[in-house]
Amino acid sequence: SSTMELESAPLDKIHVECESASIIPPENSCYVASSSPSAGGSGLDSDFGASA
């Protein structure tokens, strides 16, 4: 139970960060990867790669 809670803590933090990043264009990659990489990952992946 203790281990599960510890693992859930960082996961929750990442989820919140991803949601907040969804508002920022450069951090959109996190939102897309979490939402559905096959939905529009190709287009965004290309754009993100060029930007990075």
Beta strands, then each sheet from edge to edge (+ up, - down):
end
